Amino acid sequence: MGDAVTCAIAGQKTPNGYYTLDRMLKTFTRQGGQLACCGTCLDARGLGKEHLIDEAPRSTMDELAAWTVEADQVLVL
C-alpha cells in the first residue's frame, strides 16, 4: 500500500515504448481483477478520486480485511 496508490493515477505520460501502470491496472480489472486504493494512503499523498483511474476506487481497511479472509492465498512482500 503506501506509495502504491500512485500507480492508479490517471493520465500517466511516459516516453514511447515504456509501460504505464494505470494502463496495466485497467487491463487487470478488465480480466476480472479487483482493485482498490487505501483511503489513508490516498489522503497522505493528497490524492482524491479525481486523480485516479475509474477502476481504482477509494477503499478501507475493512474491505482489505474482508478480501484477505476470502482469498485462497495472500502474498506479503
C-alpha positions in Angstrom: 0.0 0.0 0.0 1.5 3.4 0.8 3.1 4.8 -2.3 1.4 2.0 -4.4 -1.7 4.2 -4.7 0.3 6.4 -7.1 0.2 3.5 -9.6 -3.5 4.3 -10.1 -3.0 7.9 -11.0 -4.8 8.6 -14.3 -3.1 10.0 -17.4 0.4 9.0 -16.8 2.8 10.2 -19.6 5.8 8.1 -20.3 8.2 8.0 -23.3 7.1 5.8 -26.2 7.9 2.2 -25.5 7.6 2.5 -21.7 4.8 0.9 -19.8 2.2 2.9 -17.8 1.0 1.4 -14.6 -2.5 2.9 -15.0 -2.9 1.0 -18.3 -1.7 -2.2 -16.7 -4.2 -1.8 -13.9 -7.1 -1.2 -16.3 -6.1 -4.4 -18.1 -6.1 -6.3 -14.8 -9.6 -5.2 -14.0 -10.9 -5.9 -17.5 -9.8 -9.5 -16.9 -11.8 -9.8 -13.7 -9.3 -8.5 -11.1 -10.5 -6.4 -8.2 -8.6 -3.2 -7.4 -9.0 -0.6 -4.6 -6.8 2.1 -3.1 -6.3 2.6 0.6 -8.1 5.8 1.7 -5.5 6.7 4.4 -2.7 6.3 1.8 -4.5 8.5 -0.7 -5.1 11.2 2.0 -1.4 11.1 3.0 -0.4 11.8 -0.6 -3.1 14.4 -1.3 -4.8 12.3 -3.9 -8.6 12.2 -4.5 -11.0 10.4 -6.7 -10.3 12.9 -9.5 -6.7 11.8 -9.7 -7.4 8.1 -10.1 -8.5 5.8 -12.9 -12.2 4.9 -12.6 -11.2 1.3 -11.9 -9.4 2.2 -8.7 -12.0 3.2 -6.1 -11.1 4.5 -2.6 -11.3 1.7 -0.1 -10.9 0.9 3.6 -9.0 -1.4 5.9 -12.3 -3.3 6.5 -12.5 -4.1 2.8 -8.9 -5.2 2.7 -9.6 -7.5 5.7 -12.6 -9.0 4.0 -10.7 -9.7 0.8 -7.9 -11.3 2.9 -10.3 -13.6 4.6 -12.0 -14.6 1.3 -8.6 -15.2 -0.5 -7.2 -18.7 -1.2 -3.7 -17.2 -1.0 -2.3 -13.9 0.3 1.0 -12.5 -1.0 3.0 -10.5 1.5 6.1 -8.6 0.5 
